[in-house]
Amino acid sequence: MTEKDVFDLHKKEVYRTCYFMLQHGADAEDVCQEVFISVFRHDWRQVEYLKTWILRVAVNQCLNHLKKHSRDRAKRLRWQQGHTQASEKTVEAILADKESAMECAQLLERLPDKMRVVVSLRYLNEYSLSEISDIVGIPLGTVKSRLNKSLHMMRRMVEKHSVDSRQGGSTYGQGRTNLFSVFRR
């Protein structure tokens, strides 16, 4: 297997993981490129579980990127929120889908990095719990615990915003079905 074969085989999963962790396409592309540079600088042919190892490298690169750019991320989220509120679509179904996706992204953005990694890998990339354990390098019980805590935190965020919207504050979550249906299977 050549480096091009490895890249072609894993590029979509690496990019998707980076995108859902970073919530920005250009950053995801940059980090994805860094992942493959790192992989090819090491002796990747000797790695037994190549896909798992590559995704672990991707997660670590994303976490490093998030640490370096945490202020930029907060500014970008505020910009995205203002931008989506300003744009209106004529097709109501498309708008509702985009709003739900944005709300899910906002919820993920507010989670601590360690929890966001696990939620992204589980519900957005559809990895099994044992695969997540291998990718992130943590015990299976820790994966389960982080998923559980993340879902509880997200539920509290949605409930808080629902209360705020009833009091005339945020419109977050108004008139929508349970956001967590996205994260349940």
Secondary structure, DSSP 8 states (H G I E B T S, - for coil): --HHHHHHHHHHHHHHHHHHHH--HHHHHHHHHHHHHHHHHS-GGG-SSHHHHHHHHHHHHHHHHHHHTHHHHHHHHHHHHHHHHH---S-HHHHHHHHHHHHHHHHHHHS-HHHHHHHIIIIIS---HHHHHHHHT--HHHHHHHHHHHHHHHHHHHHHHHHHHHTTS--TTTT---GGGGT--
